[in-house]
Amino acid sequence: MIDLHTHSLFSDGELLPSELVRRAEVIGYRAIAITDHADSSNLDWIIPRLVQVCRDLNTHGPVRVIPGIELTHLPPALIGPLTVQARGLGARIVLVHGETIVEPVPPGTNRRAIEAGVDILAHPGLITDEEVALAREQKVFLEITSRKGHSLTNGHVARLAHKWGASLVLNTDSHSPQDLIPRQEALKVAMGAGLLPDDFERMLENSRQILSRRE
């Protein structure tokens, strides 16, 4: 399992990064990104700490750990500048908290994230055809999620991604230990979204591609 969207207690997760990674290791993870929630108030506090702990864990453990960030509930106009800032601080993967139907994310977030060229648009809700086509052009990956609530629109996201040729990844958006899932459970999430086993394998390859392009 490769999971590029998780949270530690640096934002609203329950676990220290070390315990999060250890629990992921036990259920068979090969790579995990820690992508805590941020805006301009805490970006420069979180990322250096994640960079340090990921360096430590990569030195002493078998799971590849990647420092990232999830820009969350921002005014859309700030997404581009904060994406640049996050990468400058050392975030290897930048996600944006997409327009999920279960939270009041500002309209226009999906489009601005895609235009900014973030790595992953997380749980993008009822994303439009135009936005999905733009994501394909910008090489922004769209997320299929196992997260309760956010997962309600997985089928919509999968259908439009197939229609327009956009690339998908599957993540957990873990906040608690029980949110982490082994490979077989991730496959069930994919199939529940109307995807096939081959699509699931392609999503894992897409995750590997994200990792390789941020090396």
N, C-alpha and C positions, 0 to 999 in steps of 0.2 A: 504494500500500500504506500502510495505517495500522497501526502496531504499538505496542501499549500495554503491552508486557511485555518489557523488555530489561535487561541488566546490564552495568555497567562495572567497572573495577578498584577502584571504591569498595567492592565486595563481592567476588564470585568471578568476575567477567567478566575478559576478557583485555585490553580496550582502554580507553584514556582516553575520556571522553565525546565529545571532539571527533573522534577517529578513528571511533568508533562511528557518529556522526551522518554523517560524511563518506562512510563506506562505504554507509550506508543511502541517502544522496542519490544515489550513483552508480547504484544498482540501481532507482531510481525511487520511493523512499519520499516521501510527502507529509507525514507526521507520525510522530513516534516519542516514546514515553515511556521515560525511564530510571528503572527501578524496582528499585534495588539491595536486597539482602536486609538486614533489620534486625530487632533486638529492642530491649529497653530499654538495652542496652549501647552502641549506636552510632547510634540514631535521631537524636539531636540533633547528631551529627557529620556524618552523610551528607546530610541534607536541606538544610541551608543551603548546602553546597557544590554540590549539584545545582541549587538555585534560582539560584545565581550563574552557573554555567556555562551553564545553559539560557537565562538572560537574555542572556548574551554571544552565544551561538550564534543565538538568534532575531534579534538585532540585525544579524548579519552573514551570515546564510545563508538559503537558500530553504526548508529543511525546518523545520516547526514542531516544537519540542522541548519536552517537558513534564516537569517534575520530579515524580517519584512515589516510591513505596516499596513493597516487598513484605515484609510482616510474615511471618516465617518460623519454623516449628517452635516457636511460643510455647505456653505453657500456655494453653488456650482462654480462661480467665477474664481474661487480659491483653489479648485482642484488642480489646475495646471501648475501654478506656482508651487504648491505644496508637494506635488509629485516630484518636481525638480529638486526641491529642498530635501525631500526624504532620500532620494538617491544620492545626493551629495553627502548626506550624513552617514551613508553606509547601508541603507535598506536595499537588499538584493532583489526583493519582490515587493511591488506596490499593488495593493488592491484598493478598490473603492467600494464602499458600502452602497450597493445599488438600490434601485427603487422597489424594494420588496413591498408587497401589498399589506404587510402586517406592521409597518412602522411609517411614520410621517416624514419620509425622506423628501427633500426639496425636489420639485419637478425640474427636469433638466439635468439632474445628476448623471443619469446614464450616458447621455450624449457628451457632456463635458468630460467624463472619465474616458470615454472612447477617443475623443479628440486629443486628450492629453497623452494618449498612448500608454496607459497603465498596463500592467501585466494581466490582471484579472479583474473583470467586473463581477463582483460577488452578487449572488442572488438578485438578478436584475428585474424580477417581477414581471409585469406585463410589458416587457420591452417591445418596441415597435419593429416592423419590418425594416424601415429605413435605418434604425440604429443597429440592427443585426448585420445588415449589409455593410454598414460603415465599420463595424467591428471586424468583419472579414478583411476589409481593405487595410485597416490599421494594425491588423495582427494582434488584436486584443482578444483574450480568451474569455468565454462566458462560462459561468459556474452553474453546474448542477450540484445541489446541496442536500445533505442528509439532515440539516437543521430543521427542527420542528417549526412550522409556520412559514419560514422562508421557502420550504420545499413545496409549498402548495402550487407554485407556478412552474415547477420543473418540467412538466409536460409541454407547456407553452414554449419555454426556452428551447427545449430539445427540438420541437417541431420547426420553429423558425430557424434554428441553427442548421438543420438539415436542408431547409428550403433555400437558404442563402449561402450555404457552404462555410458558415462560421465555425470556429473551433471551440470545443468544449473541454472543460476539466471537471472532475468530481472531487469535492472537498467536504469536510465535516462541519466547519465553522465551530469547532469544539470550544466550549467554555468550562465544561465539567469532565471528570474522568470517564463517565459513562457515555459521553458524546463521541469518543474515539471508537472507530469501527474497524474490524478486520476486513480483508479483501473480499470475502464472500458476502458480507453484509453490504459492502459498497456496490458489489455487482447487483444485489437485489434493489438498491436505490436506483441504479441506472435502468434496470428493467422496469421498475415501477414508473419511470418517466417515459416509457415507450421505446427505450433503446435496446439494442441487441448486445449479446456478449462481445461481438466484434467492435461495436461502438465503445464499450467499456474499455477494451484493450487500447483503442485509439485514444481515449481520454487519458489513460496512464502514460501513453507515449507523448501526448501533448504536455503533461506535467514534466516529463523528462526533458522535453524541448525547452520549456521555460527555465528549468534549472541550468541547462547547458548554455543558454544565451545570456545568463546572468553570471557566468563564471568569471 
